[in-house]
Amino acid sequence: DGGITQSPKYLFRKEGQNVTLSCEQNLNHDAMYWYRQDPGQGLRLIYYSQIVNDFQKGDIAEGYSVSREKKESFPLTVTSAQKNPTAFYLCASKPSEGAPGTDTQYFGPGTRLTVL
Amino acid sequence: AQSVTQPDIHITVSEGASLELRCNYSYGATPYLFWYVQSPGQGLQLLLKYFSGDTLVQGIKGFEAEFKRSQSSFNLRKPSVHWSDAAEYFCAVRAGGSYIPTFGRGTSLIVHP
């Protein structure tokens, strides 16, 4: 089955620690996205990548970092610089412009990060 | 810049009643419009989308939405709600030529038996 997987589903971190959230897709999509979701605030864009080895900051990139070394993978690192990292994190992917279905994002199941 | 407003934070309906969730957008030209649904602790699932053509769009799970340019709205409707429809609903807008959609803050649907 094609889809997007995120792991782990639940993650606990102590203050001051960096942590990396995994996002993998086997949909052959070029574009990938990371969103943060807090209650009542909808989805806010952290980073996005249109193509391998390239990525751009979203609206709330401070305290986060990403890499895109492979088309299938777009890991997100939450660094100790992120002041309030407890949230639900969603990864999404989308076909490249001009490809079928290019208009729609497909979402993973999410990772809930809790800082203790 | 594009923006989306979902005026209702919570909506409560009885099972079997009709439903309308509101979405207003701000964008100069005709945008791409989407409705997603999210069950607790899950990712988002696309219900329907509008790009052009017929302004009444049919989606999955019996949902439909109507694009009204004069009102800058894209409201989601369902004639008879089921208990399993209880979830968070997000409206999103994407400007033509933009790679990035903007999401509304979501409306939480509560269904009473």
Interface residues (C-beta under 8 A of the other chain):
Chain A: I4 Q6 A31 Y33 Y35 G40 Q41 G42 L43 L45 Y48 Q50 G58 F88 L90 A92 K94 E97 D103 T104 Q105 Y106 F107 G108 P109 G110 R112
Chain B: I9 Y32 F34 Y36 G41 Q42 G43 L44 Q45 L46 K49 F51 F90 R94 Y99 I100 P101 F103 G104 R105 G106
